[in-house]
Amino acid sequence: MLHEIVDFIVNTVSSLGYTGIFIMMFLESSFFPFPSEVVMVPAGYLAFKGEMNIFLAIFSGIAGSLSGAIFNYLLALKFGRAFLSRYGKYVLVKEETLNKMEDFFAKHGHISTFSGRLIPAVRQYISLPAGLAKMNLWKFSLYTSLGAGIWVLILTLLGYFIGSNQTLIDEYLRVIIITILVLLAILILFYIRIKMKKGIIKKENRSENAIVTGYSSGIGEAICKILEENDFTVLKLKTRLEDSLNLEKEVKQLLKNKDLDLLVNCAGLGVFKPHEEISVEKIKELIDVNLTAPILLCNLCLRALKKTKGHIINISSIEATRHSKFSALYTATKAGLRNFSLSLFEELRRSDVKVTNINPDLTKTNFFDELNFEPSSAKNAHLLPEEIAKAVINIIKFDGVITDITLRPQRLEIKKVKK
């Protein structure tokens, strides 16, 4: 079926000359997976016969390839990953293919838009993760043109010199593809080696960057202090976590010129009373701060964290692991954050981004200032913010991944407080 469609397109468009080359290479480079050799090899042969200008044929092929790649790039940029996941299957872009392309792009960066143009079955799709990552369009166009130009030139010259011998073309093309793949493998290994060396030098010359929410007091303040003692630079957000629109703007602006190695979602609010007594405004505030903001920040910071193979630490609560009276709303937000963390880790394992969820029990902080109870002052009946902070550093330094950990005092003692 696909072979018949290819024949139909070639026969229909070939009569259009250079325009036909442009159209077919546009389709080949975007979403229609037919081999570019059925376009450029005949074009080279026609140039040999004097029926086409070889330079215009090559230019048309590169222009078509670049235009098709930009079409895919803009499609991903405009409509996003959800659109591609939902509708990509109708143009032969499977979810598995999209995942592989995203992983390849995340690991190898911009050079993948060059090398990918030279790999069969990859060149049609490598533009998608570039669009999703919002890669600079001019840089994308340059790398794509270079990669597409090499491939178009090879095919055209092949047609120019041996275009009348299909058997010889097949034989040479097979050798050329194998040679290109070997050279690309060497190039990518060389690139990765340079990248790793630069990464080591870069890490030695700068402190690692961390975003910590709730940094003004309690656990967040203690985490900031211990991070700074361990040569982290803490990037402090000024926007209120409930203001998602301005929070998004601030984070995007912040990460334009900075790397990010660590995100700690620590800010939290508590309400413990019969659910019908909680105002709608308070319900919204609790959900915004405890759940929506951490999820939003993970979304905004993920590409930066993939670049540095960073770490996300979400401070949840012991209440995320149990069901307590008068804690339905608080438990819902913290259980949601905990399960989000565990699911996100499974999503990010192949990207080497660590995700940890911490469930602290009663910790002596100003969290309880507005509540009618607080931990006992007995030494073994509460945790201190500094102890949570020490756990954070130990988790960061651990070679593997601690995905979920609960920290508790030895004894459970709570005292009521009159407000």
C-alpha positions in Angstrom: 0.0 0.0 0.0 2.7 2.5 1.0 4.8 1.5 -2.1 1.8 2.3 -4.3 1.4 5.7 -2.6 5.0 6.5 -3.1 4.8 5.6 -6.8 1.7 7.7 -7.2 3.4 10.8 -5.6 6.6 10.4 -7.6 4.8 10.0 -10.9 2.5 12.9 -10.2 5.0 15.4 -8.9 8.1 14.5 -11.0 6.6 16.4 -14.0 6.9 19.6 -11.9 10.7 19.6 -12.0 12.4 21.6 -9.3 9.0 22.3 -7.7 8.4 18.6 -7.6 11.7 18.0 -5.9 10.9 20.6 -3.3 7.4 19.2 -2.6 8.6 15.5 -2.3 11.5 16.4 -0.1 9.2 18.5 2.0 6.9 15.5 2.5 9.8 13.1 3.1 11.3 15.5 5.8 8.0 16.1 7.6 5.7 13.1 8.3 5.4 11.0 5.1 8.0 8.2 5.4 9.1 7.5 1.8 12.8 7.2 0.8 14.5 10.4 -0.3 16.6 8.4 -2.8 13.5 8.1 -5.0 13.7 11.9 -5.5 17.3 12.9 -5.4 18.9 10.0 -7.3 16.6 10.5 -10.4 17.3 14.3 -10.1 21.0 13.6 -10.2 20.6 11.3 -13.3 18.5 14.0 -15.0 21.3 16.5 -14.3 23.8 14.1 -15.9 21.6 14.0 -19.0 21.4 17.8 -19.1 17.7 17.9 -18.4 18.2 19.6 -15.0 20.8 21.9 -13.4 22.5 20.0 -10.7 23.0 23.0 -8.4 19.3 23.9 -8.6 18.3 20.3 -8.0 20.5 20.2 -4.8 19.2 23.6 -3.7 15.5 22.4 -4.2 16.2 19.2 -2.2 17.8 21.1 0.7 15.1 23.7 0.7 12.3 21.1 0.7 14.1 19.1 3.5 14.5 22.3 5.6 10.9 23.4 5.1 9.5 20.0 6.0 11.7 19.9 9.2 10.5 23.4 10.1 6.9 22.3 9.6 7.4 19.5 12.2 9.3 21.9 14.5 6.5 24.5 14.4 3.8 21.8 14.8 5.5 20.6 18.0 6.2 24.1 19.2 2.6 25.3 18.6 0.5 22.3 19.8 2.8 20.6 22.3 3.4 17.0 23.3 -0.2 16.2 24.2 -1.3 16.9 20.7 1.5 14.8 19.2 0.7 11.9 21.6 -3.0 12.0 20.7 -2.8 12.6 16.9 0.7 11.5 15.9 -0.4 7.9 15.3 -2.4 9.1 12.3 0.8 10.3 10.6 2.9 7.3 11.7 4.4 9.1 14.8 4.0 6.5 17.5 4.3 7.3 21.2 7.3 5.0 21.5 9.0 6.8 18.6 8.4 10.2 20.2 9.8 9.0 23.5 13.0 7.7 21.8 13.4 11.0 19.9 13.0 13.0 23.1 15.5 10.9 25.0 18.0 11.2 22.2 17.5 15.0 21.9 17.7 15.4 25.7 21.0 13.5 25.9 22.8 14.9 22.8 21.2 18.3 22.5 21.4 20.4 19.3 23.8 18.2 17.4 21.1 15.6 17.2 19.2 17.8 14.7 22.3 17.6 12.5 23.2 13.9 12.9 19.5 12.9 12.9 19.2 14.2 9.3 21.6 11.5 8.2 20.0 8.5 9.8 17.1 6.7 8.0 13.8 6.6 9.9 15.1 9.3 12.3 15.3 12.4 10.1 11.5 12.7 9.8 11.1 12.8 13.6 14.1 14.6 15.1 12.5 18.0 14.5 9.7 17.2 16.9 11.7 17.1 20.2 13.5 20.2 18.9 10.2 22.0 18.7 9.0 20.7 22.1 12.3 22.0 23.6 11.8 25.4 21.9 15.3 25.2 20.4 16.4 28.4 18.7 14.9 28.4 15.2 18.0 29.8 13.5 20.3 27.3 15.1 17.8 24.5 14.3 17.7 25.6 10.7 21.5 25.8 10.4 22.0 22.2 11.8 19.1 20.8 9.8 20.4 22.4 6.6 23.9 21.0 7.1 22.7 17.5 7.8 20.1 17.6 5.0 22.6 19.1 2.6 25.1 16.3 3.1 22.4 13.7 2.5 21.0 15.4 -0.6 24.4 16.0 -2.1 25.3 12.3 -1.7 22.1 11.1 -3.3 22.3 13.6 -6.2 25.9 12.8 -7.0 25.1 9.1 -6.8 22.4 9.6 -9.4 24.7 11.8 -11.5 27.5 9.3 -11.8 25.6 5.9 -11.8 22.0 6.9 -12.1 21.4 4.4 -15.0 22.4 1.4 -13.0 19.9 0.6 -10.3 21.7 -2.4 -9.0 24.9 -0.4 -8.5 22.9 2.4 -6.8 21.5 -0.1 -4.3 24.9 -1.5 -3.6 26.6 1.9 -3.2 23.8 3.3 -1.2 24.0 0.5 1.3 27.7 1.0 1.7 27.2 4.8 2.0 24.5 4.4 4.7 26.7 2.1 6.8 29.7 4.4 6.4 27.6 7.4 7.5 26.3 5.5 10.5 29.8 4.5 11.6 31.1 8.1 11.1 28.1 9.5 13.0 28.7 7.1 15.9 32.3 8.3 16.1 31.1 11.9 15.9 28.5 11.5 18.6 31.0 9.7 20.9 33.5 12.5 20.3 30.8 15.1 21.0 29.6 13.4 24.2 33.2 13.2 25.4 33.8 16.9 24.9 30.4 17.6 26.5 31.3 15.6 29.5 34.6 17.3 29.9 33.0 20.7 29.6 30.4 19.6 32.1 33.1 18.6 34.6 34.9 21.9 34.2 31.7 23.8 34.4 30.7 22.1 37.6 34.1 22.8 39.1 33.9 26.5 38.2 30.4 27.2 39.5 28.2 26.3 42.4 25.2 24.2 41.7 21.9 26.1 41.5 18.8 25.2 43.5 15.3 26.6 43.7 13.7 26.1 47.1 10.2 27.2 48.0 9.2 28.1 51.5 12.8 29.4 52.1 11.8 32.1 54.5 11.2 29.9 57.6 11.0 26.4 59.0 12.2 23.4 57.0 12.7 25.5 53.8 15.0 28.0 55.7 17.0 25.1 57.1 17.4 23.4 53.7 18.6 26.7 52.1 21.2 27.1 54.9 22.6 23.6 54.5 22.6 23.8 50.7 24.6 27.1 50.8 27.0 25.4 53.2 27.5 22.7 50.5 28.2 25.2 47.7 24.8 25.5 46.3 23.4 28.9 45.1 19.8 29.1 46.1 17.6 31.0 43.6 14.8 32.5 45.6 11.5 33.1 43.8 9.7 36.3 44.7 6.2 35.5 43.3 3.6 34.0 45.5 3.0 30.4 44.7 -0.8 31.0 44.3 -0.1 33.4 41.4 0.6 30.7 38.8 0.7 33.1 35.8 3.4 35.4 37.2 5.2 32.4 38.8 5.5 30.9 35.3 6.9 34.2 33.9 9.5 34.5 36.8 10.8 30.9 36.5 11.1 31.1 32.7 13.0 34.4 32.9 15.2 33.0 35.7 16.2 29.9 33.7 17.0 31.7 30.5 20.5 32.3 31.6 21.0 29.9 34.5 21.4 26.1 34.9 19.3 24.3 37.5 20.5 21.3 39.5 18.0 21.0 42.2 14.3 21.8 42.8 13.0 21.5 46.4 9.2 22.1 46.8 9.0 22.8 50.5 6.3 25.4 51.0 3.1 24.2 52.6 0.0 25.2 54.5 -2.1 23.2 56.9 -5.8 23.1 57.9 -7.1 20.6 60.4 -10.8 21.0 61.1 -14.2 19.6 59.9 -14.3 19.9 56.2 -17.6 21.8 56.0 -16.0 24.5 58.2 -13.3 25.3 55.7 -13.9 28.2 53.4 -13.8 27.8 49.6 -11.0 30.4 49.5 -9.0 28.4 52.0 -9.5 25.2 50.1 -8.3 26.8 46.9 -5.2 28.3 48.7 -4.2 25.0 50.2 -4.5 23.2 46.9 -2.6 25.9 45.1 0.3 26.0 47.5 0.6 22.3 48.5 -0.1 20.7 45.2 -0.6 22.9 42.1 2.6 25.0 42.7 4.9 22.0 43.0 3.5 20.3 39.9 3.7 23.6 38.0 7.3 24.2 39.1 8.3 20.7 38.1 6.8 21.3 34.7 8.7 24.6 34.3 12.0 23.3 35.5 12.1 19.9 33.9 14.0 20.7 30.8 16.7 22.5 32.8 16.9 19.6 35.2 17.2 17.1 32.3 20.1 19.1 31.0 22.1 18.9 34.3 20.7 15.4 35.2 19.3 17.2 38.3 17.2 16.3 41.3 13.6 17.1 42.4 12.8 16.8 46.1 9.2 17.3 47.2 8.5 17.7 50.9 5.2 16.0 51.5 4.0 14.9 55.0 3.4 11.9 57.1 -0.3 12.6 56.4 0.3 11.5 52.8 0.7 7.9 54.1 -2.3 7.7 56.4 -5.9 8.8 57.0 -6.5 11.1 60.0 -9.5 12.8 61.4 -10.0 16.5 60.3 -7.2 16.1 57.8 -9.0 15.3 54.6 -8.1 18.4 52.7 -4.5 18.5 53.8 -4.0 14.7 53.3 -5.5 15.0 49.8 -2.9 17.6 48.8 0.0 15.9 50.3 -1.0 12.4 49.1 -1.4 13.9 45.7 2.1 15.4 45.8 3.6 12.1 47.0 2.0 10.1 44.2 2.9 12.7 41.7 6.5 12.4 42.8 6.5 8.6 42.6 4.9 8.6 39.1 7.2 11.4 37.9 10.3 9.3 38.9 9.1 6.5 36.6 8.7 9.0 33.8 12.2 10.5 34.3 14.3 7.4 35.0 15.7 7.3 31.4 16.5 11.0 31.5 18.6 10.5 34.7 16.6 13.0 36.7 16.2 11.9 40.3 12.9 12.4 42.1 12.5 12.1 45.9 9.5 12.4 48.1 10.0 13.1 51.8 7.3 12.5 54.4 8.2 14.4 57.6 6.2 13.7 60.8 5.8 16.3 63.5 8.5 19.0 63.0 8.9 21.9 65.3 8.3 24.9 63.0 6.0 27.9 62.6 3.7 25.6 60.6 1.7 25.1 63.8 1.3 28.9 64.6 -2.2 29.0 63.2 -3.3 25.5 64.4 -4.8 24.5 67.7 -2.2 21.8 68.4 1.6 21.4 68.2 4.3 18.8 68.9 5.3 18.2 72.4 8.5 19.9 73.5 9.9 16.6 74.7 13.2 16.0 72.8 12.2 12.6 71.3 8.6 13.7 70.4 9.4 16.0 67.5 11.8 16.6 64.6 13.8 19.7 64.0 14.0 21.5 60.6 17.8 21.0 60.6 17.3 17.2 60.8 15.1 17.3 57.7 17.7 19.5 56.0 20.5 17.0 56.8 18.3 14.2 55.3 18.0 16.3 52.1 21.8 16.6 51.8 22.3 12.9 52.4 19.6 12.1 49.8 21.4 14.4 47.2 24.7 12.7 47.9 23.4 9.2 47.7 24.6 7.4 44.5 21.2 5.8 43.8 17.8 7.3 44.1 15.7 7.4 47.3 12.2 7.8 45.9 10.2 7.9 49.1 11.3 8.3 52.7 9.4 8.9 55.9 11.1 10.7 58.8 9.5 10.4 62.3 10.4 11.1 65.9 10.6 8.2 68.3 7.5 9.1 70.2 4.1 10.6 69.3 3.1 13.4 71.7 0.8 16.3 70.8 -0.4 19.1 73.0 -3.4 21.3 72.4 -3.0 25.0 72.1 -5.6 27.7 72.8 -5.8 30.3 70.0 
